[in-house]
């Protein structure tokens, strides 16, 4: 059982008022709030050990390098990667997707196929489209049903010897659906396909075990799991990371440079060109420590309770429809009210201190499937409360009354 009062006290932003009302923050799917320990750790880095890493013999550089690499090891253990050098620091999930998609440009050819799911965020669609345009490969889509679940029988039929890459999110950002990625990974591997998992929406809620999943790549962002913006992790199996060419050229990613030829550094530095977000990388480890201290079993229990309560309370509102009704989902509720544009609801409830996301959530294919312009998305985190959900419900009722 979480001590919610104590946990909420860890997040200074939650005590403020917005438009004269207590802040109710239900936009966690876009970014999570940051605990004081994370905020303090950022300041501590700049106040005490700010220096560039890996290149200096002076004390501050060595301290910063050690802290950065300790964070890498923390992330390795968190996702259960086999080796620390399989864990690459990135600027976020989008960076990770593009790094891998770009790397496969030299490995695909015309006639090859890339499977992407109908539940994807644009960042896990567009880079693969660009890859297919460059190589002549074909992009194929795993369809979804009315509940917001992938149709696995159709996935099985799409798989063939032509399938080279399967890419799917662990959890849908727009609907909250938890995809059966272990099944997808195992079936894809039967055909020799590589599997890329977009874990951006999963890591705030669960600890992925990349070895148990047997995925080839797994990417996620730090800012959705109480860490700083501009941080992320790309896990890749050692064999695949060795096979892919560097994504960017520059300092740090080289072994030797002459005007005739450049040789590249070993993993992980081969993919980490230039000066990284040093503070962010270090503090991402702080954020993961914080979440693990709370315990993901406790986080999941709290968020499941919020999901069930929120679904029940919002369903009481006449004319409200929830999109994404899979039995296997996380703490996201996307909904609309008949005859009212989601933007109008979002604007009014913002005046009442309620922060939700409105629009297509960078998942336009999902909105096209349901033939809607977008939804109102309330995404809950472990620091949210049932009382805040009550405030959301009352605010939506008031907005509905004003707009009807």
C-alpha positions in Angstrom: 0.0 0.0 0.0 1.4 3.3 -1.0 1.6 6.3 1.3 0.1 8.7 -1.2 0.5 11.7 1.0 4.2 11.1 1.4 4.7 10.3 -2.3 2.8 13.4 -3.5 5.0 15.5 -1.2 8.0 14.3 -3.3 6.6 16.1 -6.3 6.7 19.9 -5.7 4.6 20.7 -8.8 1.6 18.8 -7.5 1.0 21.3 -4.7 0.6 24.3 -7.0 -2.6 25.9 -8.4 -3.5 26.3 -12.0 -6.0 29.0 -12.9 -6.7 29.4 -9.2 -7.6 25.7 -8.8 -5.5 22.8 -7.3 -3.6 21.2 -10.1 -4.9 17.8 -11.2 -2.3 16.4 -13.6 -3.7 13.7 -15.8 -1.2 14.1 -18.8 1.3 11.5 -17.6 1.3 9.8 -21.0 2.9 12.9 -22.5 5.4 13.3 -19.6 5.5 12.5 -16.0 6.2 14.9 -13.2 9.6 14.9 -11.4 10.3 14.1 -7.8 12.5 16.5 -5.7 15.3 13.9 -5.6 15.5 14.1 -9.5 15.4 17.9 -9.5 18.1 18.0 -6.8 20.3 15.5 -8.6 20.3 17.7 -11.8 21.4 20.7 -9.7 24.0 18.6 -7.9 25.7 17.5 -11.1 26.1 21.1 -12.4 27.1 22.4 -9.0 29.7 19.7 -8.2 31.0 17.6 -11.1 30.1 19.4 -14.4 32.6 18.2 -16.9 32.8 16.4 -20.3 33.0 12.7 -20.0 35.3 9.9 -21.3 38.0 12.2 -22.6 39.5 14.0 -19.6 42.2 12.9 -17.1 41.2 15.6 -14.7 39.2 14.8 -11.5 35.9 16.3 -12.5 35.9 14.5 -15.9 36.6 11.2 -14.2 33.8 11.8 -11.6 31.3 12.7 -14.3 32.4 9.7 -16.4 32.0 7.3 -13.5 28.5 8.7 -12.6 27.4 8.4 -16.2 28.6 4.8 -16.6 27.1 3.9 -13.2 23.8 5.1 -14.5 24.3 2.9 -17.6 24.8 -0.1 -15.4 21.7 0.8 -13.4 19.7 0.9 -16.6 21.2 -2.5 -17.7 20.0 -4.1 -14.4 16.6 -2.4 -14.6 15.8 -3.9 -17.9 17.9 -7.1 -17.4 20.2 -6.6 -20.4 22.9 -9.1 -20.7 25.7 -6.5 -21.1 26.0 -2.9 -20.2 27.3 -2.1 -23.7 23.9 -3.2 -25.1 22.4 -0.1 -23.3 22.8 3.1 -25.4 21.9 6.5 -24.1 19.7 8.4 -26.5 17.6 11.6 -26.4 14.4 9.6 -26.2 12.4 6.9 -27.9 12.2 8.7 -31.2 16.0 8.9 -31.4 16.1 5.1 -30.7 13.6 4.3 -33.5 15.5 6.4 -36.0 18.9 5.0 -35.1 17.7 1.5 -35.8 15.6 2.3 -38.9 18.6 4.2 -40.3 20.9 1.3 -39.6 18.7 -1.1 -41.6 18.9 1.0 -44.7 21.9 -1.0 -45.9 20.4 -4.3 -44.9 16.9 -4.2 -46.6 16.2 -4.5 -50.3 13.2 -4.3 -52.6 10.7 -7.1 -51.9 11.5 -7.2 -48.1 8.7 -6.4 -45.7 8.4 -4.4 -42.5 5.4 -5.1 -40.3 4.1 -2.3 -38.1 1.0 -2.3 -35.9 -2.1 -0.2 -36.3 -1.6 1.0 -32.7 1.6 2.9 -33.2 2.6 6.4 -32.3 3.8 8.4 -35.3 7.4 8.0 -34.2 7.1 4.3 -34.7 5.5 4.6 -38.1 7.3 7.4 -40.0 10.9 6.2 -39.6 9.9 2.8 -41.0 8.0 4.4 -43.9 11.1 6.4 -44.7 13.2 3.2 -44.5 10.9 1.5 -47.0 11.0 4.5 -49.3 14.8 4.4 -49.3 15.1 0.6 -49.8 12.1 -0.4 -51.8 10.8 -2.6 -49.0 7.0 -2.8 -48.3 5.3 -1.6 -45.1 2.5 -3.8 -43.9 0.1 -3.1 -41.1 -1.1 -5.5 -38.3 -4.8 -4.5 -38.0 -6.7 -3.8 -34.8 -10.3 -4.4 -33.6 -12.9 -2.2 -32.0 -11.5 -2.9 -28.5 -8.2 -1.5 -29.5 -6.5 -4.9 -29.6 -4.2 -6.2 -32.3 -5.7 -9.0 -34.4 -3.1 -11.7 -33.9 -4.6 -14.1 -36.5 -4.0 -11.4 -39.1 -0.4 -10.9 -37.8 0.2 -14.6 -38.2 -1.0 -14.4 -41.8 1.2 -11.4 -42.6 4.3 -13.1 -41.4 6.4 -14.7 -44.1 10.0 -15.3 -45.2 9.8 -11.7 -46.7 9.3 -10.3 -43.2 12.6 -8.7 -42.0 11.4 -6.3 -39.3 8.4 -6.3 -36.9 7.9 -3.2 -34.9 5.2 -2.7 -32.3 4.7 -0.7 -29.1 4.5 -2.5 -25.7 1.6 -0.2 -24.6 -0.5 2.1 -26.8 -0.1 5.7 -25.9 -3.6 6.6 -27.2 -5.6 3.7 -25.8 -3.6 2.1 -23.0 -3.7 -1.4 -24.6 -0.9 -3.7 -23.4 0.2 -5.6 -26.5 1.1 -9.4 -26.3 4.7 -8.6 -27.3 6.1 -11.9 -26.1 3.8 -13.8 -28.6 4.7 -11.3 -31.3 8.4 -11.6 -30.7 8.4 -15.4 -30.7 6.3 -15.7 -33.8 8.4 -13.1 -35.7 11.6 -15.0 -34.7 10.2 -18.2 -36.3 10.6 -16.4 -39.6 13.9 -14.9 -38.8 12.5 -11.3 -38.4 14.0 -8.7 -36.2 11.7 -7.3 -33.5 11.8 -3.6 -32.3 9.7 -2.7 -29.3 8.7 0.8 -28.5 8.5 0.8 -24.7 7.9 4.5 -24.2 4.5 4.0 -22.6 5.4 0.8 -20.8 8.4 1.8 -18.6 6.4 4.1 -16.3 4.2 1.2 -15.3 6.4 -2.0 -15.5 9.9 -3.3 -15.6 10.7 -4.9 -19.0 12.9 -7.9 -19.0 14.6 -7.8 -22.4 16.3 -11.2 -22.0 13.0 -12.9 -21.1 11.2 -11.1 -23.9 14.0 -12.0 -26.3 13.4 -8.7 -28.2 16.1 -7.5 -30.5 15.6 -3.9 -29.7 13.7 -2.0 -27.0 13.6 1.8 -26.8 12.1 4.1 -24.2 12.2 7.7 -22.9 13.4 9.0 -19.5 10.9 11.8 -19.2 7.9 9.5 -19.0 9.4 7.7 -16.0 10.1 10.6 -13.7 13.4 11.4 -15.4 14.6 14.5 -17.3 13.5 15.4 -20.8 16.0 14.7 -23.6 17.0 11.3 -22.2 16.3 7.8 -23.3 17.6 4.3 -23.7 17.9 2.0 -26.7 18.6 -1.6 -25.8 19.9 -3.7 -28.6 21.3 -7.2 -28.7 25.1 -7.1 -29.0 25.1 -9.0 -32.3 22.7 -6.6 -33.9 24.4 -3.5 -32.6 27.7 -4.8 -34.0 26.1 -5.4 -37.4 24.4 -2.0 -37.7 26.5 1.0 -39.0 26.9 4.1 -36.8 24.0 6.5 -36.9 26.0 9.7 -36.5 29.6 10.6 -37.0 31.7 12.8 -34.8 33.7 12.7 -31.6 33.5 9.8 -29.2 32.3 7.3 -31.7 35.6 6.7 -33.4 38.6 4.5 -32.7 41.0 6.2 -35.2 40.6 9.0 -37.7 42.7 9.7 -40.8 41.8 11.5 -43.9 42.0 8.2 -45.7 39.9 6.1 -43.3 38.0 6.2 -40.0 37.5 3.2 -37.7 34.7 3.1 -35.2 34.7 2.7 -31.5 33.4 -0.4 -29.7 30.0 -0.6 -28.2 28.3 1.4 -26.8 30.3 4.4 -27.9 29.9 3.6 -31.6 26.4 5.0 -31.4 27.0 7.8 -28.9 28.6 10.6 -31.1 29.3 13.9 -29.5 28.8 15.3 -26.1 25.7 13.7 -24.6 23.1 15.0 -22.2 25.5 14.1 -19.3 23.3 15.4 -16.5 20.3 13.8 -18.0 21.9 10.4 -18.3 23.2 10.5 -14.8 19.9 11.6 -13.3 17.9 9.0 -15.3 19.6 6.5 -13.0 18.3 8.6 -10.0 14.8 8.4 -11.4 15.0 4.6 -11.8 16.3 4.3 -8.3 13.3 6.3 -7.1 10.8 4.1 -8.9 12.4 0.9 -7.7 12.3 2.1 -4.2 8.5 2.6 -4.5 8.3 -0.8 -6.2 6.7 -1.5 -9.5 4.2 -4.0 -7.9 3.0 -1.1 -5.8 2.9 1.3 -8.8 0.9 -1.2 -10.8 -1.6 -1.8 -7.9 -2.2 1.9 -7.5 -2.6 2.6 -11.2 -4.9 -0.4 -11.7 -7.1 0.9 -8.9 -7.2 4.4 -10.6 -8.0 2.8 -14.0 -10.9 0.8 -12.6 -12.3 3.7 -10.6 -11.8 6.2 -13.4 -13.5 3.9 -15.9 -16.5 3.4 -13.5 -16.9 7.1 -12.7 -16.5 8.4 -16.3 -18.9 5.8 -17.6 -21.6 7.4 -15.4 -21.6 10.4 -17.7 -24.4 10.2 -20.3 -23.1 10.2 -23.9 -19.5 9.5 -22.9 -17.7 6.8 -24.9 -14.4 5.2 -23.9 -12.0 4.1 -26.7 -9.7 1.3 -25.9 -11.6 -1.4 -23.9 -9.1 -4.2 -23.9 -9.1 -6.2 -20.7 -5.3 -6.0 -20.7 -4.6 -2.3 -20.5 -2.8 0.3 -18.3 -3.9 3.5 -16.7 -5.1 5.4 -19.7 -8.7 6.4 -20.5 -9.4 7.9 -23.9 -12.9 9.2 -24.3 -15.3 11.6 -26.1 -18.7 13.0 -25.4 -21.3 12.7 -28.2 -21.5 15.9 -30.3 -18.7 17.8 -28.5 -15.2 18.3 -29.9 -12.5 17.0 -27.5 -10.6 20.2 -27.7 -13.6 22.2 -26.3 -13.8 19.9 -23.3 -10.1 20.1 -22.7 -10.1 23.9 -22.8 -12.9 24.3 -20.3 -11.6 21.7 -17.8 -8.1 23.4 -18.0 -9.8 26.5 -16.5 -10.8 24.2 -13.6 -7.2 23.1 -13.0 -7.5 19.7 -14.8 -4.6 18.8 -17.2 -5.5 16.2 -19.8 -4.4 15.7 -23.4 -6.7 16.3 -26.3 -6.2 15.5 -30.0 -5.0 12.6 -32.0 -2.1 11.9 -29.6 0.3 11.4 -32.6 -1.7 8.3 -33.5 -3.8 9.5 -36.4 -4.3 5.9 -37.8 -6.1 5.0 -34.6 -8.4 8.0 -34.8 -9.1 7.3 -38.5 -10.1 3.7 -37.5 -12.7 5.1 -35.1 -13.6 7.9 -37.5 -13.0 10.6 -34.9 -10.8 13.7 -34.9 -9.3 12.8 -31.6 -10.0 12.0 -28.0 -9.7 13.4 -24.5 -7.0 11.3 -22.8 -6.7 11.1 -19.1 -3.5 9.2 -18.2 -2.9 8.4 -14.5 0.3 7.8 -12.6 1.0 6.3 -9.2 0.9 9.7 -7.5 -2.6 10.5 -8.6 -5.7 9.9 -6.4 -9.3 8.9 -6.7 -10.3 12.3 -5.4 -8.6 13.8 -8.4 -10.6 11.5 -10.6 -13.7 12.8 -8.9 -12.6 16.4 -9.8 -12.1 15.3 -13.4 -15.6 13.8 -13.5 -17.2 17.0 -12.1 -15.2 19.2 -14.5 -16.3 17.1 -17.5 -19.9 17.2 -16.4 -19.7 21.0 -16.1 -18.0 21.3 -19.5 -20.7 19.1 -21.0 -23.4 21.3 -19.6 -21.8 24.4 -20.9 -21.3 23.0 -24.4 -24.6 21.2 -24.8 
